[in-house]
Amino acid sequence: MKKLFIIGAMLLAGATATQAQSGFGFRGGANMSNLSGDLDNEDNFENKWGFHGGITYNIGIVDNFFSIQPELLYSQKGFKNADVEFTDPITNNSYRRVGKVNYNYLDLPVMAKIKAGPLYFEAGPQASYLVGVNNETKTYINDVEETSSRDEKDKDGLKEFEFGYGAGVGLALGNSLSLGVRYNGSLSDFVDEDVNFEGDITNARHSTIMFTLGLTIPSL
């Protein structure tokens, strides 16, 4: 009887391992980003909307409970400048300048995921590479857009590689689709020398909230 119990337990464990599913996938959505850390003139930096998108590979460890998911994502981070507004006393026209800075990264997170019914929880480390930087500026006169420009910037003074972490929660919609919210934080400053903002972001770190839609295609 004892031998039968042991054999049954081994067969059950083998079946669970066999049923653990893996699969490639895609994910994309919106980023709400800003800077954190010991910032000078903190009121000049506001939340900015961007996007992310890329591929995933979910590795099933324990069927329908625990998996590891490495990802490769293109992700826009950065911040929005506080609006600059003034009124011309001669013409009585109001002028407003709106600007934001985009730091475009390739992110490689490796997330450990635990499912609890339709919910999942995830956390893990992340490595990032800075692809490029650009500024977007719009000018409004009497709330009517007059000019719009986008300027590519070099990466002088910025660290190309960054290490951080992610943690989030989501809702599985069947076996393939999921909706999630994830926070990405950095473990170190991303600026070596602040050459563009007069020292305001010398101690800055990226801080990003991701709202994401995922699609996983199970392996056969």
Salt bridges, closest charged atoms under 4 A:
GLU46 OE1 - LYS80 NZ 3.30
GLU71 OE2 - ARG27 NH1 2.73
GLU71 OE2 - ARG182 NH2 2.99
ASP83 OD1 - LYS80 NZ 2.79
ASP83 OD2 - ARG96 NH1 3.56
ASP107 OD1 - LYS77 NZ 3.31
GLU122 OE2 - ARG182 NE 2.85
GLU136 OE1 - LYS100 NZ 3.92
GLU136 OE2 - ARG150 NH1 3.22
ASP143 OD1 - ARG96 NH2 3.78
GLU152 OE2 - ARG150 NE 3.67
GLU160 OE2 - LYS155 NZ 2.65
ASP189 OD1 - ARG205 NE 3.39
